[in-house]
Amino acid sequence: MFEFLIWIILVVATVVPMLKLLPHFGINKNWAFACIISPAVIVLLWMMAMKLQEMERR
């Protein structure tokens, strides 16, 4: 039970910032809920990095 609570805290600590950051990169904020699955965090961070590179070129 304790591990589940830790997992919930980590998910909330990841989803809430993603909800605020994703719209700035032109990604639908609902994708933040994919962060419930750990590999999705890596994918979203990669997408944000690619968008940031694109924005810097302009």
Summary of the structure (lengths in Angstrom):
residues: 58
radius of gyration: 13.0
end to end distance: 49.1
largest distance: 49.1
contacts: 133
relative contact order: 0.13
helix: 90%
strand: 0%
